[in-house]
Amino acid sequence: MKRPPAHAGPDAAATRPLIEAWTDGGCRPNPGPGGWGVVLRWNGHVKELSGAEAETTNNRMELTAAIAALEAPKRPARLVIHTDSEYVRNGVTRWIKGWVRNNWRNAAREPVANQDLWRRLLAAAERHEVEWRWVRGHAGDPMNERADALATAAREAAGRGGG
């Protein structure tokens, strides 16, 4: 989303570490107990993150996973975020600039849903160079399947009162 400042020089982005992230979130039922999962991969390392909420929605969990991926790096990085959520992908690549320009109102002039999380996502992305990639869910991408498994396990634990 945000590029390095012009005064940082042309190679500033190239010196940032490259981190790939796969994110997923979901609820069952929707709304209901939800979970999110993230798989981060960089320099031969893999880190997994997950969490849950007792009462939430699919869209909130998808956004929370993306936010967790953006907030995880300790310093500015180049992030490639893989999401199977068209809501997240379209929101961040197509809709968010208009929402901000229209004081967080959508095309119907109504308040944007999940505005708290969209604002948090925007703030978290500020310090990074971010590329958003959509992947088809449940289509065999091993890292997407792992993020889904983390989200499902967290959701199930929340549904049992353990998350």
DSSP file (Angstrom, degrees, kcal/mol; ACC not computed):
  #  RESIDUE AA STRUCTURE BP1 BP2  ACC     N-H-->O    O-->H-N    N-H-->O    O-->H-N    TCO  KAPPA ALPHA  PHI   PSI    X-CA   Y-CA   Z-CA
    1    1 A M              0   0    0      0, 0.0     2,-0.4     0, 0.0   128,-0.1   0.000 360.0 360.0 360.0 -66.8    0.0    0.0    0.0
    2    2 A K        -     0   0    0    126,-0.8   128,-0.1   123,-0.6     0, 0.0  -0.757 360.0-147.0 -96.0 136.9    2.4    2.7    1.1
    3    3 A R        -     0   0    0     -2,-0.4     3,-0.1     1,-0.1   126,-0.0  -0.565  34.2 -83.5 -94.2 161.0    5.8    3.0   -0.6
    4    4 A P        -     0   0    0      0, 0.0    -1,-0.1     0, 0.0     9,-0.1  -0.311  60.1 -88.9 -60.6 149.1    9.0    4.1    1.1
    5    5 A P    >   -     0   0    0      0, 0.0     3,-1.9     0, 0.0     4,-0.3  -0.241  34.3-117.1 -57.8 148.9    9.4    7.9    1.4
    6    6 A A  G >  S+     0   0    0      1,-0.3     3,-1.5     2,-0.2     0, 0.0   0.851 114.8  58.7 -57.0 -36.7   11.1    9.5   -1.6
    7    7 A H  G 3  S+     0   0    0      1,-0.3    -1,-0.3     2,-0.1     0, 0.0   0.596  87.9  76.7 -71.7  -8.7   14.0   10.7    0.6
    8    8 A A  G <  S-     0   0    0     -3,-1.9    -1,-0.3     1,-0.2    -2,-0.2   0.628 105.5-117.1 -77.1 -11.6   14.7    7.1    1.6
    9    9 A G    X   -     0   0    0     -3,-1.5     3,-1.4    -4,-0.3     4,-0.3   0.000  27.9 -76.0  92.8 159.1   16.4    6.5   -1.8
   10   10 A P  T 3  S+     0   0    0      0, 0.0     3,-0.3     0, 0.0     4,-0.3   0.728 127.2  50.1 -67.6 -22.5   15.5    4.1   -4.7
   11   11 A D  T 3> S+     0   0    0      1,-0.2     4,-1.3    -3,-0.2    -2,-0.1   0.359  78.1 100.7 -98.4   7.1   16.7    1.0   -2.9
   12   12 A A  H <> S+     0   0    0     -3,-1.4     4,-0.5     1,-0.2     3,-0.5   0.910  85.2  45.7 -59.5 -44.0   14.9    1.5    0.4
   13   13 A A  H >4 S+     0   0    0     -4,-0.3     3,-1.0    -3,-0.3    -1,-0.2   0.875 107.9  58.0 -67.5 -36.0   12.2   -1.0   -0.5
   14   14 A A  H 34 S+     0   0    0     -4,-0.3    -1,-0.2     1,-0.3    -2,-0.2   0.770 102.4  54.6 -66.7 -24.7   14.7   -3.5   -1.8
   15   15 A T  H 3< S+     0   0    0     -4,-1.3    -1,-0.3    -3,-0.5    -2,-0.2   0.608  87.3  97.7 -85.6 -10.7   16.5   -3.6    1.6
   16   16 A R  S << S-     0   0    0     -3,-1.0    61,-0.2    -4,-0.5     2,-0.0  -0.524  87.2-103.6 -73.9 143.4   13.3   -4.4    3.5
   17   17 A P        -     0   0    0      0, 0.0    61,-3.0     0, 0.0     2,-0.6  -0.371  30.4-124.4 -65.6 147.0   12.8   -8.1    4.3
   18   18 A L  E     -a   78   0A   0     59,-0.2     2,-0.5    -4,-0.1    25,-0.4  -0.842  31.3-178.2 -94.0 123.2   10.3  -10.0    2.1
   19   19 A I  E     -a   79   0A   0     59,-3.0    61,-2.4    -2,-0.6     2,-0.4  -0.986  12.8-156.2-123.3 127.9    7.6  -11.7    4.1
   20   20 A E  E     -aB  80  41A   0     21,-2.8    21,-2.8    -2,-0.5     2,-0.4  -0.872  14.7-171.0-101.1 138.7    4.9  -13.8    2.6
   21   21 A A  E     -aB  81  40A   0     59,-3.0    61,-3.7    -2,-0.4     2,-0.5  -0.988  15.1-162.1-132.3 138.3    1.7  -14.2    4.6
   22   22 A W  E     -aB  82  39A   0     17,-2.3    17,-2.3    -2,-0.4     2,-0.3  -0.986  20.4-171.6-116.5 128.5   -1.4  -16.5    4.1
   23   23 A T  E     +aB  83  38A   0     59,-2.5    61,-0.7    -2,-0.5     2,-0.3  -0.898  12.1 164.4-125.0 148.9   -4.4  -15.4    6.0
   24   24 A D  E     + B   0  37A   0     13,-2.1    13,-2.9    -2,-0.3     2,-0.3  -0.983   3.9 173.8-157.2 154.9   -7.9  -16.9    6.6
   25   25 A G  E     + B   0  36A   0     -2,-0.3     2,-0.3    11,-0.3    11,-0.2  -0.984   7.6 157.8-156.3 158.3  -10.8  -16.4    8.9
   26   26 A G  E     - B   0  35A   0      9,-2.4     9,-2.5    -2,-0.3     2,-0.3  -0.990  23.0-138.8-174.0 170.7  -14.3  -17.7    9.4
   27   27 A C  E     - B   0  34A   0     -2,-0.3     3,-0.2     7,-0.2     7,-0.2  -0.944  15.2-135.7-135.6 153.4  -17.3  -18.4   11.6
   28   28 A R  S    S+     0   0    0      5,-1.6     2,-0.2     1,-0.6     4,-0.1  -0.774  98.9  16.8-154.6 114.1  -19.7  -21.2   12.1
   29   29 A P  S    S-     0   0    0      0, 0.0    -1,-0.6     0, 0.0     0, 0.0   0.687 109.0-107.7 -70.5 175.4  -22.5  -20.2   12.2
   30   30 A N  S    S+     0   0    0     -3,-0.2     2,-0.1    -2,-0.2    27,-0.1  -0.950 111.2  28.7-115.4 112.2  -22.1  -16.7   10.8
   31   31 A P  S    S+     0   0    0      0, 0.0    26,-0.2     0, 0.0    -1,-0.1   0.568 113.0  76.4 -74.2 161.3  -22.4  -14.8   13.1
   32   32 A G  E    S- C   0  56A   0     24,-2.1    24,-2.5    -2,-0.1     2,-0.1  -0.972  87.8  -6.2 165.4-158.0  -21.1  -17.0   15.8
   33   33 A P  E    S-     0   0A   0      0, 0.0    -5,-1.6     0, 0.0     2,-0.3  -0.416  70.9-173.5 -62.8 135.9  -17.8  -18.3   17.2
   34   34 A G  E     -BC  27  53A   0     19,-2.8    19,-2.1    -7,-0.2     2,-0.3  -0.921  15.7-169.0-134.8 159.0  -15.0  -17.3   14.8
   35   35 A G  E     -BC  26  52A   0     -9,-2.5    -9,-2.4    -2,-0.3     2,-0.3  -0.963   4.6-158.8-142.2 159.8  -11.3  -17.9   14.3
   36   36 A W  E     -BC  25  51A   0     15,-2.4    15,-1.7    -2,-0.3     2,-0.3  -0.972   6.8-167.5-137.2 152.9   -8.5  -16.5   12.2
   37   37 A G  E     -BC  24  50A   0    -13,-2.9   -13,-2.1    -2,-0.3     2,-0.4  -0.994   3.4-170.9-143.0 148.6   -5.1  -17.9   11.1
   38   38 A V  E     -BC  23  49A   0     11,-2.6    11,-2.5    -2,-0.3     2,-0.5  -1.000   7.8-162.8-139.0 136.5   -2.0  -16.6    9.6
   39   39 A V  E     -BC  22  48A   0    -17,-2.3   -17,-2.3    -2,-0.4     2,-0.4  -0.990  13.6-166.8-117.1 121.9    1.1  -18.3    8.2
   40   40 A L  E     -BC  21  47A   0      7,-3.2     7,-2.3    -2,-0.5     2,-0.4  -0.897   4.4-173.9-108.2 136.4    4.1  -16.1    7.8
   41   41 A R  E     +BC  20  46A   0    -21,-2.8   -21,-2.8    -2,-0.4     2,-0.3  -0.991  15.6 146.9-135.1 127.6    7.2  -17.2    5.8
   42   42 A W  E >   - C   0  45A   0      3,-1.9     3,-3.6    -2,-0.4   -23,-0.1  -0.968  66.7  -7.9-156.6 141.8   10.5  -15.3    5.4
   43   43 A N  T 3  S-     0   0    0    -25,-0.4     3,-0.1     1,-0.3   -24,-0.1   0.788 129.3 -49.5  42.0  42.5   14.2  -16.3    5.0
   44   44 A G  T 3  S+     0   0    0      1,-0.3    -1,-0.3     0, 0.0     2,-0.3   0.467 115.4 117.0  80.6   0.4   13.4  -20.0    5.6
   45   45 A H  E <   -C   42   0A   0     -3,-3.6    -3,-1.9     2,-0.0     2,-0.4  -0.724  45.7-163.0-100.5 151.2   11.4  -19.3    8.7
   46   46 A V  E     -C   41   0A   0     -2,-0.3     2,-0.4    -5,-0.2    -5,-0.2  -1.000   6.4-177.0-132.2 134.4    7.7  -20.0    9.3
   47   47 A K  E     -C   40   0A   0     -7,-2.3    -7,-3.2    -2,-0.4     2,-0.4  -0.998   9.8-155.8-130.8 135.6    5.6  -18.5   12.0
   48   48 A E  E     -C   39   0A   0     -2,-0.4     2,-0.3    -9,-0.2    -9,-0.2  -0.919  11.2-177.8-113.8 137.5    1.9  -19.3   12.7
   49   49 A L  E     +C   38   0A   0    -11,-2.5   -11,-2.6    -2,-0.4     2,-0.3  -0.951   7.7 162.4-128.9 148.7   -0.6  -17.1   14.4
   50   50 A S  E     +C   37   0A   0     -2,-0.3     2,-0.3   -13,-0.2   -13,-0.2  -0.986   4.9 166.0-159.4 164.2   -4.2  -17.6   15.3
   51   51 A G  E     -C   36   0A   0    -15,-1.7   -15,-2.4    -2,-0.3     2,-0.3  -0.967  14.1-147.2-167.8 175.7   -6.9  -16.3   17.5
   52   52 A A  E     -C   35   0A   0    111,-0.4     2,-0.3    -2,-0.3   -17,-0.2  -0.967   6.1-150.5-151.5 162.7  -10.7  -16.4   18.1
   53   53 A E  E     -C   34   0A   0    -19,-2.1   -19,-2.8    -2,-0.3     3,-0.2  -0.990  20.3-136.5-136.2 144.5  -13.7  -14.5   19.2
   54   54 A A  E    S+     0   0A   0     -2,-0.3     2,-0.4     1,-0.3    -1,-0.1   0.832  96.2  22.8 -70.8 -32.5  -16.8  -16.0   20.8
   55   55 A E  E    S+     0   0A   0    -22,-0.1    -1,-0.3   -21,-0.1     2,-0.2  -0.915  89.6 107.6-141.1 109.5  -19.3  -13.9   18.8
   56   56 A T  E     -C   32   0A   0    -24,-2.5   -24,-2.1    -2,-0.4     2,-0.3  -0.791  54.3 -98.7-157.9-165.5  -18.2  -12.4   15.5
   57   57 A T     >  -     0   0    0     -2,-0.2     4,-2.0   -26,-0.2     5,-0.2  -0.880  29.8-110.2-130.4 163.7  -18.6  -12.7   11.7
   58   58 A N  H  > S+     0   0    0     -2,-0.3     4,-2.5     1,-0.2     5,-0.2   0.937 118.4  51.2 -54.9 -49.0  -16.7  -14.2    8.8
   59   59 A N  H  > S+     0   0    0      1,-0.2     4,-2.3     2,-0.2    -1,-0.2   0.888 108.2  50.9 -61.9 -39.4  -15.7  -10.8    7.5
   60   60 A R  H  > S+     0   0    0      1,-0.2     4,-2.4     2,-0.2    -1,-0.2   0.889 111.6  48.1 -64.6 -38.1  -14.4   -9.6   10.8
   61   61 A M  H  X S+     0   0    0     -4,-2.0     4,-2.1     2,-0.2    -2,-0.2   0.884 110.0  51.4 -71.4 -37.3  -12.2  -12.7   11.1
   62   62 A E  H  X S+     0   0    0     -4,-2.5     4,-1.8     2,-0.2    -2,-0.2   0.927 113.7  45.4 -62.6 -44.0  -10.9  -12.4    7.6
   63   63 A L  H  X S+     0   0    0     -4,-2.3     4,-2.6    -5,-0.2    -2,-0.2   0.903 110.1  54.0 -64.7 -41.6   -9.9   -8.7    8.4
   64   64 A T  H  X S+     0   0    0     -4,-2.4     4,-2.5     1,-0.2    -1,-0.2   0.887 106.9  52.0 -62.4 -38.8   -8.4   -9.7   11.7
   65   65 A A  H  X S+     0   0    0     -4,-2.1     4,-2.0     2,-0.2    -1,-0.2   0.932 110.6  47.5 -62.6 -45.4   -6.2  -12.3   10.0
   66   66 A A  H  X S+     0   0    0     -4,-1.8     4,-2.0     1,-0.2    -2,-0.2   0.906 112.2  50.2 -62.6 -41.4   -4.9   -9.7    7.5
   67   67 A I  H  X S+     0   0    0     -4,-2.6     4,-2.5     1,-0.2     5,-0.2   0.919 108.0  52.9 -62.6 -43.9   -4.3   -7.2   10.4
   68   68 A A  H  X S+     0   0    0     -4,-2.5     4,-1.3     1,-0.2    -1,-0.2   0.895 108.4  50.9 -59.5 -40.1   -2.4   -9.8   12.4
   69   69 A A  H  < S+     0   0    0     -4,-2.0    -1,-0.2     1,-0.2    -2,-0.2   0.901 113.3  45.0 -64.0 -40.5   -0.1  -10.4    9.3
   70   70 A L  H  < S+     0   0    0     -4,-2.0    -2,-0.2     1,-0.2    -1,-0.2   0.820 115.4  46.8 -72.8 -31.9    0.5   -6.7    9.0
   71   71 A E  H  < S+     0   0    0     -4,-2.5    -1,-0.2     1,-0.2    -2,-0.2   0.638  95.7  77.2 -85.2 -14.4    1.2   -6.2   12.7
   72   72 A A  S  < S+     0   0    0     -4,-1.3    -1,-0.2    -5,-0.2    -2,-0.1   0.902  71.0  86.4 -67.4 -44.0    3.5   -9.2   13.1
   73   73 A P        -     0   0    0      0, 0.0     4,-0.1     0, 0.0   -54,-0.0  -0.339  68.0-147.3 -63.2 137.4    6.7   -7.8   11.6
   74   74 A K  S    S+     0   0    0      2,-0.1    -2,-0.0    -2,-0.0     3,-0.0   0.700  81.2  23.0 -76.2 -20.1    8.8   -5.9   14.1
   75   75 A R  S    S-     0   0    0      1,-0.0    52,-0.0   -58,-0.0    -1,-0.0  -0.916 106.2 -64.3-140.6 166.7   10.1   -3.5   11.4
   76   76 A P        +     0   0    0      0, 0.0     2,-0.3     0, 0.0    52,-0.2  -0.201  62.8 168.5 -54.6 141.2    9.0   -2.2    8.0
   77   77 A A        -     0   0    0    -61,-0.2    52,-2.3    50,-0.1     2,-0.7  -0.906  43.7-104.0-145.4 168.5    8.9   -5.0    5.4
   78   78 A R  E     -ad  18 129A   0    -61,-3.0   -59,-3.0    -2,-0.3     2,-0.4  -0.928  46.6-167.5 -95.3 118.7    7.8   -5.9    2.0
   79   79 A L  E     -ad  19 130A   0     50,-3.0    52,-2.8    -2,-0.7     2,-0.6  -0.917  21.7-165.1-114.6 135.5    4.7   -8.1    2.5
   80   80 A V  E     -ad  20 131A   0    -61,-2.4   -59,-3.0    -2,-0.4     2,-0.6  -0.971  18.7-163.2-111.3 112.3    2.9  -10.3    0.0
   81   81 A I  E     -ad  21 132A   0     50,-2.8    52,-3.2    -2,-0.6     2,-0.5  -0.874   4.5-160.1-105.2 120.3   -0.4  -11.1    1.6
   82   82 A H  E     +ad  22 133A   0    -61,-3.7   -59,-2.5    -2,-0.6     2,-0.4  -0.865  18.9 171.5 -97.9 123.8   -2.4  -14.0    0.2
   83   83 A T  E     -ad  23 134A   0     50,-2.7    52,-2.3    -2,-0.5   -59,-0.1  -0.983  34.8-158.1-132.9 144.9   -6.1  -14.0    1.1
   84   84 A D        +     0   0    0    -61,-0.7     2,-0.7    -2,-0.4    53,-0.3   0.286  69.9 103.4 -98.3   9.6   -9.0  -16.1   -0.1
   85   85 A S     >  -     0   0    0      1,-0.2     4,-2.5   -62,-0.1     5,-0.2  -0.825  50.4-171.0 -96.5 112.0  -11.4  -13.3    1.0
   86   86 A E  H  > S+     0   0    0     -2,-0.7     4,-3.0     1,-0.2     5,-0.4   0.821  89.8  61.8 -66.6 -29.6  -12.7  -11.2   -1.9
   87   87 A Y  H  > S+     0   0    0      2,-0.2     4,-2.1     3,-0.2    -1,-0.2   0.940 109.7  38.9 -59.2 -48.8  -14.1   -8.9    0.8
   88   88 A V  H  > S+     0   0    0      2,-0.2     4,-2.6     3,-0.2     5,-0.3   0.950 118.4  48.0 -67.7 -49.1  -10.6   -8.1    2.1
   89   89 A R  H  X S+     0   0    0     -4,-2.5     4,-2.2     1,-0.2     5,-0.3   0.946 117.5  40.4 -59.1 -50.8   -9.0   -8.0   -1.4
   90   90 A N  H  X>S+     0   0    0     -4,-3.0     4,-2.5     1,-0.2     5,-2.0   0.896 114.5  54.1 -66.7 -39.1  -11.6   -5.7   -2.9
   91   91 A G  I  <>S+     0   0    0     -4,-2.1     5,-2.4    -5,-0.4    -2,-0.2   0.931 116.2  36.1 -59.2 -46.7  -11.9   -3.6    0.3
   92   92 A V  I  <5S+     0   0    0     -4,-2.6    -1,-0.2     3,-0.2    -2,-0.2   0.800 127.1  35.5 -81.7 -28.6   -8.2   -2.9    0.4
   93   93 A T  I  <5S+     0   0    0     -4,-2.2    -3,-0.2    -5,-0.3    -2,-0.2   0.693 134.3  12.9 -99.2 -19.8   -7.5   -2.6   -3.3
   94   94 A R  I  <5S+     0   0    0     -4,-2.5     4,-0.4    -5,-0.3    -3,-0.2   0.748 126.3  33.5-121.8 -44.5  -10.7   -1.0   -4.6
   95   95 A W  I >><S+     0   0    0     -5,-2.0     4,-2.1     1,-0.1     3,-0.5   0.798  93.9  75.0 -95.3 -31.7  -13.0    0.5   -2.0
   96   96 A I  H 3><S+     0   0    0     -5,-2.4     4,-2.7    -6,-0.3     5,-0.2   0.831  92.2  55.5 -62.6 -36.5  -10.9    1.9    0.9
   97   97 A K  H 3> S+     0   0    0      1,-0.2     4,-2.4     2,-0.2    -1,-0.3   0.916 111.3  45.8 -61.8 -40.9   -9.7    5.0   -0.9
   98   98 A G  H <> S+     0   0    0     -3,-0.5     4,-2.3    -4,-0.4     7,-0.3   0.886 110.6  53.4 -67.0 -39.2  -13.3    6.0   -1.6
   99   99 A W  H  <>S+     0   0    0     -4,-2.1     5,-3.6     2,-0.2     6,-0.7   0.939 111.9  44.6 -60.2 -46.6  -14.4    5.2    1.9
  100  100 A V  H ><5S+     0   0    0     -4,-2.7     3,-1.7     3,-0.2    -2,-0.2   0.941 113.5  50.1 -63.0 -46.8  -11.7    7.5    3.4
  101  101 A R  H 3<5S+     0   0    0     -4,-2.4    -1,-0.2     1,-0.3    -2,-0.2   0.843 112.8  48.2 -59.5 -34.5  -12.5   10.2    0.8
  102  102 A N  T 3<5S-     0   0    0     -4,-2.3    -1,-0.3     3,-0.2    -2,-0.2   0.026 123.7-101.7 -97.8  26.4  -16.2    9.9    1.8
  103  103 A N  T < 5S-     0   0    0     -3,-1.7    -3,-0.2     1,-0.2    -2,-0.1   0.910  81.0 -49.1  55.8  46.6  -15.6   10.0    5.5
  104  104 A W  S   <S+     0   0    0     -5,-3.6     8,-2.1     1,-0.2     2,-0.4   0.858 105.6 132.7  61.3  40.1  -16.0    6.3    6.0
  105  105 A R  B     -E  111   0B   0     -6,-0.7    -1,-0.2    -7,-0.3    -3,-0.2  -0.944  48.6-135.0-115.8 142.9  -19.3    6.1    4.0
  106  106 A N    >   -     0   0    0      4,-3.0     3,-2.3    -2,-0.4     6,-0.1  -0.142  41.5 -80.7 -85.1-173.6  -19.9    3.5    1.3
  107  107 A A  T 3  S+     0   0    0      1,-0.3    -1,-0.1     2,-0.1    -2,-0.0   0.784 133.0  55.5 -61.8 -27.3  -21.4    4.0   -2.1
  108  108 A A  T 3  S-     0   0    0      2,-0.1    -1,-0.3     3,-0.0    -2,-0.0   0.346 118.5-114.6 -85.1   6.4  -24.9    4.0   -0.5
  109  109 A R  S <  S+     0   0    0     -3,-2.3    -2,-0.1     1,-0.3     3,-0.0   0.693  76.3 129.4  67.0  21.3  -23.7    6.8    1.8
  110  110 A E  S    S-     0   0    0      1,-0.1    -4,-3.0     3,-0.0    -1,-0.3  -0.705  71.8 -83.6 -99.9 156.2  -24.1    4.5    4.8
  111  111 A P  B     -E  105   0B   0      0, 0.0    -6,-0.2     0, 0.0     2,-0.2  -0.327  53.3-103.5 -58.6 139.1  -21.3    3.9    7.4
  112  112 A V    >   -     0   0    0     -8,-2.1     3,-1.0     1,-0.1     2,-0.1  -0.430  36.6-116.5 -64.8 132.2  -18.7    1.3    6.3
  113  113 A A  T 3  S+     0   0    0      1,-0.2     5,-0.1    -2,-0.2    -1,-0.1  -0.432  96.7  13.7 -67.5 144.4  -19.2   -2.0    8.0
  114  114 A N  T >> S+     0   0    0     -2,-0.1     4,-2.3     1,-0.1     3,-0.8   0.793  77.8 158.6  60.4  31.2  -16.3   -3.1   10.2
  115  115 A Q  H <>  +     0   0    0     -3,-1.0     4,-2.6     1,-0.3     5,-0.2   0.837  66.4  60.5 -54.4 -37.1  -14.9    0.4   10.1
  116  116 A D  H 3> S+     0   0    0      1,-0.2     4,-1.6     2,-0.2    -1,-0.3   0.907 109.9  41.3 -59.1 -41.6  -12.8   -0.2   13.2
  117  117 A L  H <> S+     0   0    0     -3,-0.8     4,-2.7     2,-0.2    -2,-0.2   0.874 112.0  53.7 -76.4 -37.6  -11.0   -3.1   11.6
  118  118 A W  H  X S+     0   0    0     -4,-2.3     4,-2.5     2,-0.2    -2,-0.2   0.908 110.2  48.7 -61.5 -40.9  -10.5   -1.3    8.2
  119  119 A R  H  X S+     0   0    0     -4,-2.6     4,-2.4    -5,-0.2    -1,-0.2   0.913 112.0  48.7 -64.1 -42.0   -9.0    1.6   10.1
  120  120 A R  H  X S+     0   0    0     -4,-1.6     4,-2.5    -5,-0.2    -2,-0.2   0.903 111.1  50.3 -64.6 -40.8   -6.7   -0.7   12.0
  121  121 A L  H  X S+     0   0    0     -4,-2.7     4,-2.1     2,-0.2    -2,-0.2   0.930 110.5  49.5 -62.3 -45.8   -5.7   -2.5    8.7
  122  122 A L  H  X S+     0   0    0     -4,-2.5     4,-0.9     1,-0.2    -2,-0.2   0.913 112.7  47.1 -59.8 -44.5   -4.9    0.8    7.0
  123  123 A A  H  < S+     0   0    0     -4,-2.4     3,-0.5     1,-0.2     4,-0.4   0.899 111.9  50.2 -65.1 -40.6   -2.8    2.0   10.0
  124  124 A A  H >< S+     0   0    0     -4,-2.5     3,-0.5     1,-0.2    -1,-0.2   0.838 109.6  51.4 -67.6 -32.2   -0.9   -1.4   10.1
  125  125 A A  H >< S+     0   0    0     -4,-2.1     3,-1.7     1,-0.2  -123,-0.6   0.695  87.3  87.2 -77.3 -18.8   -0.2   -1.2    6.4
  126  126 A E  T 3< S+     0   0    0     -4,-0.9    -1,-0.2    -3,-0.5    -2,-0.1   0.829  89.7  44.7 -51.7 -40.2    1.3    2.3    6.6
  127  127 A R  T <  S+     0   0    0     -3,-0.5    -1,-0.3    -4,-0.4     2,-0.2   0.500 109.0  66.3 -89.0  -1.9    4.8    1.2    7.4
  128  128 A H  S <  S-     0   0    0     -3,-1.7  -126,-0.8   -52,-0.2     2,-0.6  -0.707  77.1-123.5-114.9 164.5    5.1   -1.6    4.9
  129  129 A E  E     -d   78   0A   0    -52,-2.3   -50,-3.0    -2,-0.2     2,-0.4  -0.965  44.2-166.8 -99.8 118.2    5.1   -2.1    1.2
  130  130 A V  E     -d   79   0A   0     -2,-0.6     2,-0.5   -52,-0.2   -50,-0.2  -0.914  22.3-171.2-121.0 133.1    2.2   -4.5    0.7
  131  131 A E  E     -d   80   0A   0    -52,-2.8   -50,-2.8    -2,-0.4     2,-0.5  -0.986  17.1-149.6-115.5 129.1    1.1   -6.5   -2.3
  132  132 A W  E     -d   81   0A   0     -2,-0.5     2,-0.4   -52,-0.2   -50,-0.2  -0.870  14.7-175.2-102.6 126.4   -2.3   -8.2   -2.0
  133  133 A R  E     -d   82   0A   0    -52,-3.2   -50,-2.7    -2,-0.5     2,-0.4  -0.982  15.6-143.6-123.7 131.0   -2.9  -11.5   -3.8
  134  134 A W  E     -d   83   0A   0     -2,-0.4     2,-0.4   -52,-0.2   -50,-0.2  -0.764  18.0-173.4 -90.7 135.4   -6.1  -13.4   -4.0
  135  135 A V        -     0   0    0    -52,-2.3     2,-0.4    -2,-0.4    -2,-0.0  -0.964  32.2-107.1-124.4 145.7   -6.1  -17.2   -3.8
  136  136 A R    >   -     0   0    0     -2,-0.4     3,-0.8     3,-0.1     5,-0.4  -0.579  40.4-123.0 -72.1 126.8   -9.0  -19.5   -4.3
  137  137 A G  T 3  S+     0   0    0     -2,-0.4    -1,-0.1   -53,-0.3     8,-0.0  -0.378  87.5  10.6 -70.2 147.9  -10.0  -21.0   -1.0
  138  138 A H  T 3  S+     0   0    0      3,-0.1    -1,-0.2     1,-0.1    -2,-0.0   0.834  92.1 119.8  55.1  37.8  -10.1  -24.8   -0.5
  139  139 A A  S <  S-     0   0    0     -3,-0.8    -1,-0.1     2,-0.1    -2,-0.1   0.153  92.0 -88.2-118.4  17.0   -8.3  -25.2   -3.9
  140  140 A G  S    S+     0   0    0      1,-0.3    -3,-0.1     2,-0.1     3,-0.1   0.464  73.5 146.2  96.1   0.6   -5.2  -27.1   -2.7
  141  141 A D     >  -     0   0    0     -5,-0.4     4,-2.7     1,-0.2    -1,-0.3  -0.634  41.7-148.9 -70.8 113.2   -2.8  -24.2   -1.9
  142  142 A P  H  > S+     0   0    0      0, 0.0     4,-1.8     0, 0.0    -1,-0.2   0.839  92.9  47.2 -58.0 -37.1   -1.0  -25.8    1.0
  143  143 A M  H  > S+     0   0    0      2,-0.2     4,-2.3     1,-0.2     5,-0.2   0.883 113.1  48.6 -74.0 -36.9   -0.3  -22.5    2.8
  144  144 A N  H  > S+     0   0    0      2,-0.2     4,-2.3     1,-0.2    -1,-0.2   0.896 111.2  51.3 -66.0 -39.6   -3.9  -21.3    2.4
  145  145 A E  H  X S+     0   0    0     -4,-2.7     4,-2.3     2,-0.2    -2,-0.2   0.875 109.5  50.4 -64.7 -36.5   -5.1  -24.7    3.7
  146  146 A R  H  X S+     0   0    0     -4,-1.8     4,-2.4    -5,-0.2    -2,-0.2   0.920 109.6  49.5 -68.3 -42.7   -2.8  -24.3    6.7
  147  147 A A  H  X S+     0   0    0     -4,-2.3     4,-2.3     1,-0.2  -123,-0.2   0.903 111.8  50.2 -60.8 -40.3   -4.1  -20.8    7.5
  148  148 A D  H  X S+     0   0    0     -4,-2.3     4,-2.8     2,-0.2    -2,-0.2   0.906 109.0  51.1 -62.9 -42.4   -7.7  -22.3    7.2
  149  149 A A  H  X S+     0   0    0     -4,-2.3     4,-2.5     2,-0.2    -2,-0.2   0.899 110.4  49.2 -63.4 -40.0   -6.7  -25.1    9.6
  150  150 A L  H  X S+     0   0    0     -4,-2.4     4,-2.2     2,-0.2    -1,-0.2   0.923 113.1  47.0 -63.7 -44.0   -5.4  -22.6   12.1
  151  151 A A  H  X S+     0   0    0     -4,-2.3     4,-2.6     2,-0.2    -2,-0.2   0.916 113.1  48.8 -63.7 -43.3   -8.5  -20.5   11.9
  152  152 A T  H  X S+     0   0    0     -4,-2.8     4,-2.9     2,-0.2     5,-0.2   0.921 111.0  49.3 -64.1 -44.3  -10.8  -23.6   12.2
  153  153 A A  H  X S+     0   0    0     -4,-2.5     4,-2.2     2,-0.2    -1,-0.2   0.912 113.0  47.4 -61.9 -42.1   -8.9  -24.9   15.2
  154  154 A A  H  X S+     0   0    0     -4,-2.2     4,-2.3     2,-0.2    -2,-0.2   0.918 112.9  49.2 -65.0 -42.5   -9.1  -21.5   16.9
  155  155 A R  H  X S+     0   0    0     -4,-2.6     4,-2.5     2,-0.2    -2,-0.2   0.924 111.2  48.9 -61.7 -45.7  -12.9  -21.2   16.1
  156  156 A E  H  X S+     0   0    0     -4,-2.9     4,-1.3     1,-0.2    -1,-0.2   0.891 110.7  50.4 -64.0 -38.6  -13.6  -24.6   17.4
  157  157 A A  H  <>S+     0   0    0     -4,-2.2     5,-3.8    -5,-0.2     6,-0.6   0.904 110.7  49.9 -64.2 -40.2  -11.7  -23.9   20.6
  158  158 A A  H ><5S+     0   0    0     -4,-2.3     3,-1.2     4,-0.3    -2,-0.2   0.893 107.5  54.3 -64.5 -38.9  -13.7  -20.6   21.0
  159  159 A G  H 3<5S+     0   0    0     -4,-2.5    -1,-0.2     1,-0.3    -2,-0.2   0.778 109.5  47.6 -65.7 -26.5  -16.9  -22.6   20.5
  160  160 A R  T 3<5S-     0   0    0     -4,-1.3    -1,-0.3    -3,-0.2    -2,-0.2   0.448 123.6-105.9 -90.5  -1.6  -15.9  -24.9   23.3
  161  161 A G  T < 5S+     0   0    0     -3,-1.2    -3,-0.2    -4,-0.3    -2,-0.1   0.607  95.0 108.9  87.5  12.1  -15.1  -22.0   25.5
  162  162 A G      <       0   0    0     -5,-3.8    -4,-0.3    -6,-0.2    -5,-0.1   0.337 360.0 360.0-102.7   7.5  -11.3  -22.5   25.1
  163  163 A G              0   0    0     -6,-0.6  -111,-0.4    -5,-0.2    -5,-0.2   0.371 360.0 360.0-130.0 360.0  -10.4  -19.6   23.0
